[in-house]
Each structure stands twice: as structure tokens, then as C-alpha cells.
């Protein structure tokens, strides 16, 4: 029974680490995109005119 708990704990820990890494990646990407918008490197107006279907 203990080995099942150990396997379960390891599995949930690995999933948690994966999600934390994904979250950090997306937060970093969001910071970069927001910085591009705030500095004017990427303009929002063309995206609004085309309906927002164009990807950056």
C-alpha cells in the first residue's frame, strides 16, 4: 500500500511541476507581449480593424 502512495505522490508532484513551469512560461510571454504593446513595438489598431484574427 505504501508503494502506491509513493507512486501517486511522485505522479502528482511531476504534474504540479509541469504546471508550474507552464505557468512561468506563459507569465513571461505575457510580460513580453505587454511590454511590446506598452512601448509601441506592436500596435493594436490594425488588430482591431481586422477583427483580431491576425496573430502577432
mmCIF file of the N, C-alpha and C atoms, coordinates in Angstrom:
data_MODEL
# 
_entry.id   MODEL 
# 
loop_
_atom_site.group_PDB 
_atom_site.id 
_atom_site.type_symbol 
_atom_site.label_atom_id 
_atom_site.label_alt_id 
_atom_site.label_comp_id 
_atom_site.label_asym_id 
_atom_site.label_entity_id 
_atom_site.label_seq_id 
_atom_site.pdbx_PDB_ins_code 
_atom_site.Cartn_x 
_atom_site.Cartn_y 
_atom_site.Cartn_z 
_atom_site.occupancy 
_atom_site.B_iso_or_equiv 
_atom_site.pdbx_formal_charge 
_atom_site.auth_seq_id 
_atom_site.auth_comp_id 
_atom_site.auth_asym_id 
_atom_site.auth_atom_id 
_atom_site.pdbx_PDB_model_num 
ATOM 1   N N  . UNK A 1 1  ? 0.817   -1.191 0.000   1.00 0.00 ? 1  UNK A N  1 
ATOM 2   C CA . UNK A 1 1  ? 0.000   0.000  0.000   1.00 0.00 ? 1  UNK A CA 1 
ATOM 3   C C  . UNK A 1 1  ? 0.862   1.256  0.000   1.00 0.00 ? 1  UNK A C  1 
ATOM 4   N N  . UNK A 1 2  ? 1.975   1.240  0.702   1.00 0.00 ? 2  UNK A N  1 
ATOM 5   C CA . UNK A 1 2  ? 2.838   2.423  0.756   1.00 0.00 ? 2  UNK A CA 1 
ATOM 6   C C  . UNK A 1 2  ? 3.428   2.756  -0.602  1.00 0.00 ? 2  UNK A C  1 
ATOM 7   N N  . UNK A 1 3  ? 3.773   1.726  -1.368  1.00 0.00 ? 3  UNK A N  1 
ATOM 8   C CA . UNK A 1 3  ? 4.365   1.985  -2.680  1.00 0.00 ? 3  UNK A CA 1 
ATOM 9   C C  . UNK A 1 3  ? 3.352   2.661  -3.600  1.00 0.00 ? 3  UNK A C  1 
ATOM 10  N N  . UNK A 1 4  ? 2.059   2.349  -3.446  1.00 0.00 ? 4  UNK A N  1 
ATOM 11  C CA . UNK A 1 4  ? 1.022   3.012  -4.240  1.00 0.00 ? 4  UNK A CA 1 
ATOM 12  C C  . UNK A 1 4  ? 0.950   4.501  -3.905  1.00 0.00 ? 4  UNK A C  1 
ATOM 13  N N  . UNK A 1 5  ? 1.036   4.785  -2.621  1.00 0.00 ? 5  UNK A N  1 
ATOM 14  C CA . UNK A 1 5  ? 1.027   6.191  -2.206  1.00 0.00 ? 5  UNK A CA 1 
ATOM 15  C C  . UNK A 1 5  ? 2.274   6.915  -2.712  1.00 0.00 ? 5  UNK A C  1 
ATOM 16  N N  . UNK A 1 6  ? 3.392   6.241  -2.677  1.00 0.00 ? 6  UNK A N  1 
ATOM 17  C CA . UNK A 1 6  ? 4.642   6.832  -3.147  1.00 0.00 ? 6  UNK A CA 1 
ATOM 18  C C  . UNK A 1 6  ? 4.565   7.120  -4.649  1.00 0.00 ? 6  UNK A C  1 
ATOM 19  N N  . UNK A 1 7  ? 4.032   6.175  -5.413  1.00 0.00 ? 7  UNK A N  1 
ATOM 20  C CA . UNK A 1 7  ? 3.872   6.361  -6.865  1.00 0.00 ? 7  UNK A CA 1 
ATOM 21  C C  . UNK A 1 7  ? 2.890   7.500  -7.131  1.00 0.00 ? 7  UNK A C  1 
ATOM 22  N N  . UNK A 1 8  ? 1.786   7.503  -6.400  1.00 0.00 ? 8  UNK A N  1 
ATOM 23  C CA . UNK A 1 8  ? 0.794   8.560  -6.566  1.00 0.00 ? 8  UNK A CA 1 
ATOM 24  C C  . UNK A 1 8  ? 1.395   9.923  -6.242  1.00 0.00 ? 8  UNK A C  1 
ATOM 25  N N  . UNK A 1 9  ? 2.131   10.020 -5.157  1.00 0.00 ? 9  UNK A N  1 
ATOM 26  C CA . UNK A 1 9  ? 2.761   11.278 -4.757  1.00 0.00 ? 9  UNK A CA 1 
ATOM 27  C C  . UNK A 1 9  ? 3.763   11.733 -5.818  1.00 0.00 ? 9  UNK A C  1 
ATOM 28  N N  . UNK A 1 10 ? 4.550   10.833 -6.332  1.00 0.00 ? 10 UNK A N  1 
ATOM 29  C CA . UNK A 1 10 ? 5.520   11.169 -7.367  1.00 0.00 ? 10 UNK A CA 1 
ATOM 30  C C  . UNK A 1 10 ? 4.804   11.676 -8.621  1.00 0.00 ? 10 UNK A C  1 
ATOM 31  N N  . UNK A 1 11 ? 3.743   10.998 -9.021  1.00 0.00 ? 11 UNK A N  1 
ATOM 32  C CA . UNK A 1 11 ? 2.982   11.372 -10.208 1.00 0.00 ? 11 UNK A CA 1 
ATOM 33  C C  . UNK A 1 11 ? 2.366   12.762 -10.043 1.00 0.00 ? 11 UNK A C  1 
ATOM 34  N N  . UNK A 1 12 ? 1.728   13.015 -8.913  1.00 0.00 ? 12 UNK A N  1 
ATOM 35  C CA . UNK A 1 12 ? 1.101   14.321 -8.701  1.00 0.00 ? 12 UNK A CA 1 
ATOM 36  C C  . UNK A 1 12 ? 2.151   15.415 -8.576  1.00 0.00 ? 12 UNK A C  1 
ATOM 37  N N  . UNK A 1 13 ? 3.295   15.097 -8.015  1.00 0.00 ? 13 UNK A N  1 
ATOM 38  C CA . UNK A 1 13 ? 4.374   16.062 -7.915  1.00 0.00 ? 13 UNK A CA 1 
ATOM 39  C C  . UNK A 1 13 ? 4.902   16.433 -9.299  1.00 0.00 ? 13 UNK A C  1 
ATOM 40  N N  . UNK A 1 14 ? 5.038   15.441 -10.167 1.00 0.00 ? 14 UNK A N  1 
ATOM 41  C CA . UNK A 1 14 ? 5.507   15.694 -11.535 1.00 0.00 ? 14 UNK A CA 1 
ATOM 42  C C  . UNK A 1 14 ? 4.502   16.558 -12.299 1.00 0.00 ? 14 UNK A C  1 
ATOM 43  N N  . UNK A 1 15 ? 3.227   16.279 -12.127 1.00 0.00 ? 15 UNK A N  1 
ATOM 44  C CA . UNK A 1 15 ? 2.196   17.085 -12.785 1.00 0.00 ? 15 UNK A CA 1 
ATOM 45  C C  . UNK A 1 15 ? 2.238   18.516 -12.273 1.00 0.00 ? 15 UNK A C  1 
ATOM 46  N N  . UNK A 1 16 ? 2.388   18.677 -10.979 1.00 0.00 ? 16 UNK A N  1 
ATOM 47  C CA . UNK A 1 16 ? 2.459   20.011 -10.383 1.00 0.00 ? 16 UNK A CA 1 
ATOM 48  C C  . UNK A 1 16 ? 3.661   20.793 -10.918 1.00 0.00 ? 16 UNK A C  1 
ATOM 49  N N  . UNK A 1 17 ? 4.805   20.142 -11.006 1.00 0.00 ? 17 UNK A N  1 
ATOM 50  C CA . UNK A 1 17 ? 5.995   20.803 -11.538 1.00 0.00 ? 17 UNK A CA 1 
ATOM 51  C C  . UNK A 1 17 ? 5.792   21.221 -12.991 1.00 0.00 ? 17 UNK A C  1 
ATOM 52  N N  . UNK A 1 18 ? 5.141   20.357 -13.774 1.00 0.00 ? 18 UNK A N  1 
ATOM 53  C CA . UNK A 1 18 ? 4.854   20.678 -15.170 1.00 0.00 ? 18 UNK A CA 1 
ATOM 54  C C  . UNK A 1 18 ? 3.967   21.920 -15.267 1.00 0.00 ? 18 UNK A C  1 
ATOM 55  N N  . UNK A 1 19 ? 2.927   21.971 -14.456 1.00 0.00 ? 19 UNK A N  1 
ATOM 56  C CA . UNK A 1 19 ? 2.010   23.105 -14.494 1.00 0.00 ? 19 UNK A CA 1 
ATOM 57  C C  . UNK A 1 19 ? 2.685   24.388 -14.003 1.00 0.00 ? 19 UNK A C  1 
ATOM 58  N N  . UNK A 1 20 ? 3.538   24.282 -13.020 1.00 0.00 ? 20 UNK A N  1 
ATOM 59  C CA . UNK A 1 20 ? 4.260   25.462 -12.536 1.00 0.00 ? 20 UNK A CA 1 
ATOM 60  C C  . UNK A 1 20 ? 5.202   25.992 -13.610 1.00 0.00 ? 20 UNK A C  1 
ATOM 61  N N  . UNK A 1 21 ? 5.869   25.099 -14.323 1.00 0.00 ? 21 UNK A N  1 
ATOM 62  C CA . UNK A 1 21 ? 6.765   25.513 -15.397 1.00 0.00 ? 21 UNK A CA 1 
ATOM 63  C C  . UNK A 1 21 ? 5.973   26.152 -16.538 1.00 0.00 ? 21 UNK A C  1 
ATOM 64  N N  . UNK A 1 22 ? 4.824   25.577 -16.869 1.00 0.00 ? 22 UNK A N  1 
ATOM 65  C CA . UNK A 1 22 ? 3.975   26.148 -17.916 1.00 0.00 ? 22 UNK A CA 1 
ATOM 66  C C  . UNK A 1 22 ? 3.478   27.534 -17.516 1.00 0.00 ? 22 UNK A C  1 
ATOM 67  N N  . UNK A 1 23 ? 3.075   27.668 -16.280 1.00 0.00 ? 23 UNK A N  1 
ATOM 68  C CA . UNK A 1 23 ? 2.598   28.959 -15.785 1.00 0.00 ? 23 UNK A CA 1 
ATOM 69  C C  . UNK A 1 23 ? 3.703   30.005 -15.871 1.00 0.00 ? 23 UNK A C  1 
ATOM 70  N N  . UNK A 1 24 ? 4.902   29.660 -15.452 1.00 0.00 ? 24 UNK A N  1 
ATOM 71  C CA . UNK A 1 24 ? 6.027   30.601 -15.515 1.00 0.00 ? 24 UNK A CA 1 
ATOM 72  C C  . UNK A 1 24 ? 6.317   31.000 -16.953 1.00 0.00 ? 24 UNK A C  1 
ATOM 73  N N  . UNK A 1 25 ? 6.241   30.038 -17.867 1.00 0.00 ? 25 UNK A N  1 
ATOM 74  C CA . UNK A 1 25 ? 6.486   30.318 -19.288 1.00 0.00 ? 25 UNK A CA 1 
ATOM 75  C C  . UNK A 1 25 ? 5.453   31.302 -19.829 1.00 0.00 ? 25 UNK A C  1 
ATOM 76  N N  . UNK A 1 26 ? 4.177   31.061 -19.541 1.00 0.00 ? 26 UNK A N  1 
ATOM 77  C CA . UNK A 1 26 ? 3.123   31.929 -20.055 1.00 0.00 ? 26 UNK A CA 1 
ATOM 78  C C  . UNK A 1 26 ? 3.138   33.300 -19.385 1.00 0.00 ? 26 UNK A C  1 
ATOM 79  N N  . UNK A 1 27 ? 3.508   33.368 -18.125 1.00 0.00 ? 27 UNK A N  1 
ATOM 80  C CA . UNK A 1 27 ? 3.626   34.668 -17.466 1.00 0.00 ? 27 UNK A CA 1 
ATOM 81  C C  . UNK A 1 27 ? 4.750   35.484 -18.091 1.00 0.00 ? 27 UNK A C  1 
ATOM 82  N N  . UNK A 1 28 ? 5.848   34.834 -18.417 1.00 0.00 ? 28 UNK A N  1 
ATOM 83  C CA . UNK A 1 28 ? 6.960   35.511 -19.069 1.00 0.00 ? 28 UNK A CA 1 
ATOM 84  C C  . UNK A 1 28 ? 6.552   35.990 -20.457 1.00 0.00 ? 28 UNK A C  1 
ATOM 85  N N  . UNK A 1 29 ? 5.842   35.146 -21.182 1.00 0.00 ? 29 UNK A N  1 
ATOM 86  C CA . UNK A 1 29 ? 5.370   35.521 -22.513 1.00 0.00 ? 29 UNK A CA 1 
ATOM 87  C C  . UNK A 1 29 ? 4.403   36.703 -22.422 1.00 0.00 ? 29 UNK A C  1 
ATOM 88  N N  . UNK A 1 30 ? 3.533   36.689 -21.447 1.00 0.00 ? 30 UNK A N  1 
ATOM 89  C CA . UNK A 1 30 ? 2.589   37.793 -21.265 1.00 0.00 ? 30 UNK A CA 1 
ATOM 90  C C  . UNK A 1 30 ? 3.329   39.083 -20.957 1.00 0.00 ? 30 UNK A C  1 
ATOM 91  N N  . UNK A 1 31 ? 4.340   39.022 -20.088 1.00 0.00 ? 31 UNK A N  1 
ATOM 92  C CA . UNK A 1 31 ? 5.135   40.214 -19.772 1.00 0.00 ? 31 UNK A CA 1 
ATOM 93  C C  . UNK A 1 31 ? 5.771   40.786 -21.031 1.00 0.00 ? 31 UNK A C  1 
ATOM 94  N N  . UNK A 1 32 ? 6.326   39.905 -21.865 1.00 0.00 ? 32 UNK A N  1 
ATOM 95  C CA . UNK A 1 32 ? 6.965   40.356 -23.104 1.00 0.00 ? 32 UNK A CA 1 
ATOM 96  C C  . UNK A 1 32 ? 5.976   40.992 -24.060 1.00 0.00 ? 32 UNK A C  1 
ATOM 97  N N  . UNK A 1 33 ? 4.808   40.373 -24.202 1.00 0.00 ? 33 UNK A N  1 
ATOM 98  C CA . UNK A 1 33 ? 3.789   40.925 -25.093 1.00 0.00 ? 33 UNK A CA 1 
ATOM 99  C C  . UNK A 1 33 ? 3.263   42.261 -24.581 1.00 0.00 ? 33 UNK A C  1 
ATOM 100 N N  . UNK A 1 34 ? 3.054   42.348 -23.279 1.00 0.00 ? 34 UNK A N  1 
ATOM 101 C CA . UNK A 1 34 ? 2.594   43.620 -22.700 1.00 0.00 ? 34 UNK A CA 1 
ATOM 102 C C  . UNK A 1 34 ? 3.651   44.705 -22.885 1.00 0.00 ? 34 UNK A C  1 
ATOM 103 N N  . UNK A 1 35 ? 4.914   44.351 -22.738 1.00 0.00 ? 35 UNK A N  1 
ATOM 104 C CA . UNK A 1 35 ? 5.992   45.310 -22.938 1.00 0.00 ? 35 UNK A CA 1 
ATOM 105 C C  . UNK A 1 35 ? 6.000   45.801 -24.383 1.00 0.00 ? 35 UNK A C  1 
ATOM 106 N N  . UNK A 1 36 ? 5.792   44.892 -25.343 1.00 0.00 ? 36 UNK A N  1 
ATOM 107 C CA . UNK A 1 36 ? 5.723   45.275 -26.751 1.00 0.00 ? 36 UNK A CA 1 
ATOM 108 C C  . UNK A 1 36 ? 4.573   46.242 -27.000 1.00 0.00 ? 36 UNK A C  1 
ATOM 109 N N  . UNK A 1 37 ? 3.429   45.976 -26.376 1.00 0.00 ? 37 UNK A N  1 
ATOM 110 C CA . UNK A 1 37 ? 2.279   46.874 -26.542 1.00 0.00 ? 37 UNK A CA 1 
ATOM 111 C C  . UNK A 1 37 ? 2.530   48.231 -25.904 1.00 0.00 ? 37 UNK A C  1 
ATOM 112 N N  . UNK A 1 38 ? 3.094   48.225 -24.699 1.00 0.00 ? 38 UNK A N  1 
ATOM 113 C CA . UNK A 1 38 ? 3.306   49.485 -23.981 1.00 0.00 ? 38 UNK A CA 1 
ATOM 114 C C  . UNK A 1 38 ? 4.387   50.358 -24.618 1.00 0.00 ? 38 UNK A C  1 
ATOM 115 N N  . UNK A 1 39 ? 5.373   49.739 -25.247 1.00 0.00 ? 39 UNK A N  1 
ATOM 116 C CA . UNK A 1 39 ? 6.432   50.519 -25.876 1.00 0.00 ? 39 UNK A CA 1 
ATOM 117 C C  . UNK A 1 39 ? 6.071   50.928 -27.303 1.00 0.00 ? 39 UNK A C  1 
ATOM 118 N N  . UNK A 1 40 ? 4.955   50.412 -27.824 1.00 0.00 ? 40 UNK A N  1 
ATOM 119 C CA . UNK A 1 40 ? 4.536   50.754 -29.175 1.00 0.00 ? 40 UNK A CA 1 
ATOM 120 C C  . UNK A 1 40 ? 5.177   49.888 -30.241 1.00 0.00 ? 40 UNK A C  1 
ATOM 121 N N  . UNK A 1 41 ? 5.911   48.889 -29.850 1.00 0.00 ? 41 UNK A N  1 
ATOM 122 C CA . UNK A 1 41 ? 6.539   47.994 -30.818 1.00 0.00 ? 41 UNK A CA 1 
ATOM 123 C C  . UNK A 1 41 ? 5.481   47.256 -31.632 1.00 0.00 ? 41 UNK A C  1 
ATOM 124 N N  . UNK A 1 42 ? 4.383   46.908 -30.986 1.00 0.00 ? 42 UNK A N  1 
ATOM 125 C CA . UNK A 1 42 ? 3.246   46.279 -31.651 1.00 0.00 ? 42 UNK A CA 1 
ATOM 126 C C  . UNK A 1 42 ? 2.062   47.213 -31.465 1.00 0.00 ? 42 UNK A C  1 
ATOM 127 N N  . UNK A 1 43 ? 1.402   47.554 -32.570 1.00 0.00 ? 43 UNK A N  1 
ATOM 128 C CA . UNK A 1 43 ? 0.245   48.439 -32.499 1.00 0.00 ? 43 UNK A CA 1 
ATOM 129 C C  . UNK A 1 43 ? -1.033  47.623 -32.451 1.00 0.00 ? 43 UNK A C  1 
ATOM 130 N N  . UNK A 1 44 ? -1.996  48.110 -31.695 1.00 0.00 ? 44 UNK A N  1 
ATOM 131 C CA . UNK A 1 44 ? -3.258  47.400 -31.513 1.00 0.00 ? 44 UNK A CA 1 
ATOM 132 C C  . UNK A 1 44 ? -4.257  47.769 -32.610 1.00 0.00 ? 44 UNK A C  1 
ATOM 133 N N  . UNK A 1 45 ? -4.176  48.970 -33.151 1.00 0.00 ? 45 UNK A N  1 
ATOM 134 C CA . UNK A 1 45 ? -5.151  49.456 -34.117 1.00 0.00 ? 45 UNK A CA 1 
ATOM 135 C C  . UNK A 1 45 ? -5.351  48.515 -35.307 1.00 0.00 ? 45 UNK A C  1 
ATOM 136 N N  . UNK A 1 46 ? -4.285  48.018 -35.965 1.00 0.00 ? 46 UNK A N  1 
ATOM 137 C CA . UNK A 1 46 ? -4.523  47.098 -37.084 1.00 0.00 ? 46 UNK A CA 1 
ATOM 138 C C  . UNK A 1 46 ? -5.239  45.811 -36.660 1.00 0.00 ? 46 UNK A C  1 
ATOM 139 N N  . UNK A 1 47 ? -4.996  45.379 -35.471 1.00 0.00 ? 47 UNK A N  1 
ATOM 140 C CA . UNK A 1 47 ? -5.653  44.168 -34.980 1.00 0.00 ? 47 UNK A CA 1 
ATOM 141 C C  . UNK A 1 47 ? -7.150  44.417 -34.778 1.00 0.00 ? 47 UNK A C  1 
ATOM 142 N N  . UNK A 1 48 ? -7.491  45.608 -34.312 1.00 0.00 ? 48 UNK A N  1 
ATOM 143 C CA . UNK A 1 48 ? -8.899  45.940 -34.116 1.00 0.00 ? 48 UNK A CA 1 
ATOM 144 C C  . UNK A 1 48 ? -9.632  46.085 -35.450 1.00 0.00 ? 48 UNK A C  1 
ATOM 145 N N  . UNK A 1 49 ? -8.963  46.624 -36.444 1.00 0.00 ? 49 UNK A N  1 
ATOM 146 C CA . UNK A 1 49 ? -9.585  46.842 -37.752 1.00 0.00 ? 49 UNK A CA 1 
ATOM 147 C C  . UNK A 1 49 ? -9.844  45.531 -38.490 1.00 0.00 ? 49 UNK A C  1 
ATOM 148 N N  . UNK A 1 50 ? -8.985  44.529 -38.298 1.00 0.00 ? 50 UNK A N  1 
ATOM 149 C CA . UNK A 1 50 ? -9.159  43.248 -38.988 1.00 0.00 ? 50 UNK A CA 1 
ATOM 150 C C  . UNK A 1 50 ? -10.000 42.274 -38.176 1.00 0.00 ? 50 UNK A C  1 
ATOM 151 N N  . UNK A 1 51 ? -10.460 42.686 -37.047 1.00 0.00 ? 51 UNK A N  1 
ATOM 152 C CA . UNK A 1 51 ? -11.281 41.799 -36.222 1.00 0.00 ? 51 UNK A CA 1 
ATOM 153 C C  . UNK A 1 51 ? -10.470 40.950 -35.271 1.00 0.00 ? 51 UNK A C  1 
ATOM 154 N N  . UNK A 1 52 ? -9.171  41.186 -35.178 1.00 0.00 ? 52 UNK A N  1 
ATOM 155 C CA . UNK A 1 52 ? -8.330  40.468 -34.228 1.00 0.00 ? 52 UNK A CA 1 
ATOM 156 C C  . UNK A 1 52 ? -7.977  39.074 -34.651 1.00 0.00 ? 52 UNK A C  1 
ATOM 157 N N  . UNK A 1 53 ? -8.213  38.714 -35.924 1.00 0.00 ? 53 UNK A N  1 
ATOM 158 C CA . UNK A 1 53 ? -7.910  37.348 -36.357 1.00 0.00 ? 53 UNK A CA 1 
ATOM 159 C C  . UNK A 1 53 ? -6.468  37.188 -36.807 1.00 0.00 ? 53 UNK A C  1 
ATOM 160 N N  . UNK A 1 54 ? -5.709  38.280 -36.843 1.00 0.00 ? 54 UNK A N  1 
ATOM 161 C CA . UNK A 1 54 ? -4.298  38.203 -37.230 1.00 0.00 ? 54 UNK A CA 1 
ATOM 162 C C  . UNK A 1 54 ? -3.457  37.915 -35.989 1.00 0.00 ? 54 UNK A C  1 
ATOM 163 N N  . UNK A 1 55 ? -2.535  36.988 -36.113 1.00 0.00 ? 55 UNK A N  1 
ATOM 164 C CA . UNK A 1 55 ? -1.666  36.638 -34.976 1.00 0.00 ? 55 UNK A CA 1 
ATOM 165 C C  . UNK A 1 55 ? -0.411  37.475 -35.001 1.00 0.00 ? 55 UNK A C  1 
ATOM 166 N N  . UNK A 1 56 ? 0.107   37.776 -33.810 1.00 0.00 ? 56 UNK A N  1 
ATOM 167 C CA . UNK A 1 56 ? 1.338   38.570 -33.696 1.00 0.00 ? 56 UNK A CA 1 
ATOM 168 C C  . UNK A 1 56 ? 2.527   37.771 -34.100 1.00 0.00 ? 56 UNK A C  1 
# 
